[in-house]
Every structure is written in structure tokens, then in C-alpha cells.
């Protein structure tokens, strides 16, 4: 089982103002830091896992692609035989 997605204080300091700005500009809602941090925690708990899993799948896809490149490079090292 994985640990929950949590942000440290520095990350929250960057994310909370973005949440406040979005709500103000897009929805006309003014919220304080506490409410924005609460909203950040809610989203990270409820939907953060979907973003995390997408990142894992993207990483595995990239790794598979790189492994295929390495395998092809290794096959190119084969020497011809008389058979």
C-alpha cells in the first residue's frame, strides 16, 4: 500500500495562491489560505491518486520504449555466422 499524497510546506506555499487565484478569476470566489489549503488536501486525497497513477503509466511507457531501444542496439552487436 502506498502512502497518501501529501505536499510539504514549500509546495503548499506555491500551490495555495494558485488555487486562490483560480477560484477568484474563474468563479469569482474569494477564499482564505486555510480554505485553499483544505481544498488542496481534499483534491490530493480524492483525485491525486489518478494523477499519480497516470504518471506511473507514462513512466512505464517511456521505460518500455527505452528498453526496446537498448535491446535493438544489443541485437546490432551480433556478429554474422556462416550458418
Backbone as CSV, one residue per row, in Angstrom:
resi,resn,N_x,N_y,N_z,CA_x,CA_y,CA_z,C_x,C_y,C_z
1,UNK,0.851,-1.187,0.000,0.000,0.000,0.000,0.891,1.243,0.000
2,UNK,0.526,2.211,-0.799,1.321,3.428,-0.888,0.862,4.439,0.151
3,UNK,1.742,5.344,0.454,1.388,6.397,1.402,0.562,7.466,0.688
4,UNK,-0.234,8.208,1.426,-1.068,9.241,0.798,-0.205,10.345,0.184
5,UNK,-0.769,10.984,-0.817,-0.073,12.100,-1.468,-0.182,13.315,-0.560
6,UNK,0.961,13.804,-0.128,0.996,14.978,0.745,2.022,15.959,0.208
7,UNK,1.747,17.228,0.402,2.654,18.283,-0.024,3.336,18.883,1.193
8,UNK,4.617,19.203,1.031,5.323,19.843,2.139,4.965,21.329,2.180
9,UNK,5.471,22.036,3.170,5.113,23.454,3.351,5.513,24.318,2.169
10,UNK,6.681,24.031,1.579,7.130,24.829,0.433,6.213,24.616,-0.768
11,UNK,5.807,23.368,-0.996,4.901,23.084,-2.102,3.539,23.732,-1.870
12,UNK,3.053,23.649,-0.643,1.768,24.286,-0.329,1.849,25.797,-0.518
13,UNK,2.989,26.374,-0.170,3.166,27.826,-0.332,3.080,28.221,-1.807
14,UNK,3.439,27.318,-2.706,3.329,27.595,-4.138,1.926,27.286,-4.681
15,UNK,1.300,26.256,-4.142,0.021,25.808,-4.683,-1.184,26.581,-4.158
16,UNK,-1.168,26.944,-2.897,-2.319,27.636,-2.297,-2.651,28.938,-3.032
17,UNK,-1.676,29.799,-3.332,-2.026,31.018,-4.082,-2.603,30.727,-5.459
18,UNK,-2.164,29.647,-6.090,-2.718,29.285,-7.403,-4.188,28.892,-7.284
19,UNK,-4.516,28.161,-6.235,-5.911,27.777,-6.003,-6.754,29.022,-5.750
20,UNK,-6.244,29.915,-4.905,-6.978,31.148,-4.604,-7.197,31.977,-5.865
21,UNK,-6.161,32.093,-6.687,-6.252,32.889,-7.909,-7.258,32.256,-8.879
22,UNK,-7.210,30.952,-9.021,-8.140,30.278,-9.924,-9.590,30.508,-9.488
23,UNK,-9.855,30.297,-8.224,-11.222,30.471,-7.737,-11.692,31.910,-7.893
24,UNK,-10.792,32.865,-7.686,-11.139,34.280,-7.829,-11.428,34.630,-9.286
25,UNK,-10.526,34.228,-10.187,-10.644,34.600,-11.592,-11.727,33.822,-12.333
26,UNK,-11.856,32.542,-12.050,-12.774,31.712,-12.812,-14.166,31.622,-12.193
27,UNK,-14.238,31.690,-10.868,-15.532,31.505,-10.222,-15.986,32.711,-9.405
28,UNK,-15.134,33.739,-9.352,-15.490,34.934,-8.590,-15.567,34.683,-7.089
29,UNK,-14.864,33.674,-6.602,-14.895,33.314,-5.187,-13.586,33.718,-4.507
30,UNK,-13.697,34.474,-3.441,-12.544,34.842,-2.624,-12.473,33.883,-1.444
31,UNK,-11.360,33.165,-1.320,-11.197,32.282,-0.167,-9.870,32.593,0.508
32,UNK,-9.767,32.229,1.753,-8.541,32.453,2.504,-7.560,31.298,2.338
33,UNK,-6.399,31.470,2.926,-5.355,30.460,2.840,-5.796,29.122,3.437
34,UNK,-6.462,29.191,4.589,-6.905,27.961,5.250,-7.839,27.167,4.347
35,UNK,-8.820,27.846,3.751,-9.768,27.166,2.871,-9.080,26.618,1.621
36,UNK,-8.142,27.374,1.073,-7.426,26.912,-0.115,-6.571,25.694,0.222
37,UNK,-5.947,25.701,1.382,-5.141,24.545,1.801,-6.048,23.332,2.052
38,UNK,-7.202,23.561,2.642,-8.163,22.487,2.862,-8.607,21.890,1.528
39,UNK,-8.857,22.755,0.528,-9.251,22.299,-0.795,-8.117,21.508,-1.448
40,UNK,-6.885,21.980,-1.304,-5.728,21.262,-1.824,-5.635,19.867,-1.203
41,UNK,-5.814,19.775,0.101,-5.769,18.480,0.783,-6.875,17.560,0.277
42,UNK,-8.061,18.121,0.095,-9.186,17.324,-0.402,-8.868,16.754,-1.784
43,UNK,-8.411,17.610,-2.701,-8.112,17.136,-4.047,-6.964,16.141,-4.054
44,UNK,-5.952,16.371,-3.248,-4.827,15.432,-3.243,-5.261,14.076,-2.707
45,UNK,-6.167,14.057,-1.739,-6.662,12.794,-1.182,-7.629,12.093,-2.138
46,UNK,-8.494,12.863,-2.777,-9.568,12.261,-3.569,-9.207,12.003,-5.027
47,UNK,-8.446,12.898,-5.658,-8.131,12.685,-7.072,-6.637,12.639,-7.359
48,UNK,-5.838,12.928,-6.362,-4.389,12.899,-6.558,-3.889,11.559,-7.046
49,UNK,-4.519,10.488,-6.584,-4.092,9.147,-6.976,-4.249,8.930,-8.478
50,UNK,-5.233,9.565,-9.096,-5.412,9.422,-10.538,-4.251,10.066,-11.299
51,UNK,-3.818,11.246,-10.849,-2.667,11.904,-11.459,-1.393,11.092,-11.210
52,UNK,-1.262,10.580,-10.007,-0.103,9.770,-9.647,-0.032,8.523,-10.528
53,UNK,-1.159,7.820,-10.650,-1.181,6.610,-11.464,-0.898,6.907,-12.930
54,UNK,-1.391,8.029,-13.421,-1.091,8.413,-14.803,0.406,8.631,-14.976
55,UNK,1.029,9.271,-14.009,2.475,9.474,-14.056,3.230,8.156,-14.056
56,UNK,2.757,7.205,-13.271,3.377,5.879,-13.241,3.253,5.214,-14.607
57,UNK,2.048,5.246,-15.193,1.858,4.625,-16.511,2.715,5.300,-17.573
58,UNK,2.791,6.629,-17.549,3.622,7.345,-18.509,5.089,6.968,-18.338
59,UNK,5.533,6.833,-17.094,6.922,6.444,-16.826,7.205,5.041,-17.341
60,UNK,6.269,4.124,-17.116,6.458,2.755,-17.602,6.471,2.705,-19.124
61,UNK,5.621,3.489,-19.771,5.628,3.546,-21.233,6.964,4.047,-21.750
62,UNK,7.502,5.083,-21.123,8.793,5.617,-21.537,9.894,4.588,-21.304
63,UNK,9.849,3.906,-20.162,10.845,2.887,-19.857,10.778,1.749,-20.870
64,UNK,9.577,1.299,-21.216,9.426,0.248,-22.226,10.043,0.674,-23.545
65,UNK,9.830,1.907,-23.926,10.388,2.427,-25.177,11.916,2.428,-25.130
66,UNK,12.476,2.869,-24.013,13.937,2.901,-23.865,14.522,1.492,-23.858
67,UNK,13.836,0.563,-23.211,14.312,-0.818,-23.166,14.320,-1.398,-24.581
68,UNK,13.294,-1.102,-25.362,13.262,-1.574,-26.748,14.441,-1.009,-27.535
69,UNK,14.786,0.264,-27.317,15.935,0.866,-27.994,17.231,0.171,-27.596
70,UNK,17.387,-0.128,-26.325,18.597,-0.800,-25.847,18.672,-2.204,-26.426
71,UNK,17.552,-2.925,-26.435,17.532,-4.273,-26.989,17.935,-4.258,-28.458
72,UNK,17.423,-3.292,-29.203,17.778,-3.197,-30.622,19.272,-2.902,-30.787
73,UNK,19.804,-2.033,-29.955,21.239,-1.731,-30.014,22.075,-2.969,-29.713
74,UNK,21.620,-3.786,-28.788,22.348,-5.012,-28.450,22.284,-5.996,-29.617
75,UNK,21.110,-6.131,-30.233,20.996,-7.032,-31.395,21.917,-6.589,-32.529
76,UNK,22.135,-5.307,-32.664,23.015,-4.795,-33.724,24.468,-5.198,-33.475
77,UNK,24.819,-5.601,-32.272,26.177,-6.030,-31.947,26.444,-7.468,-32.384
78,UNK,25.405,-8.189,-32.729,25.596,-9.586,-33.126,26.498,-9.670,-34.347
79,UNK,27.333,-10.697,-34.344,28.239,-10.951,-35.476,27.581,-11.959,-36.405
80,UNK,27.811,-11.803,-37.689,27.238,-12.767,-38.630,27.895,-14.148,-38.446
81,UNK,27.122,-15.167,-38.738,27.647,-16.523,-38.671,27.544,-17.162,-40.052
82,UNK,28.188,-18.279,-40.229,28.174,-18.984,-41.520,27.003,-19.936,-41.622
83,UNK,26.130,-19.912,-40.691,25.010,-20.870,-40.690,23.873,-20.318,-41.503
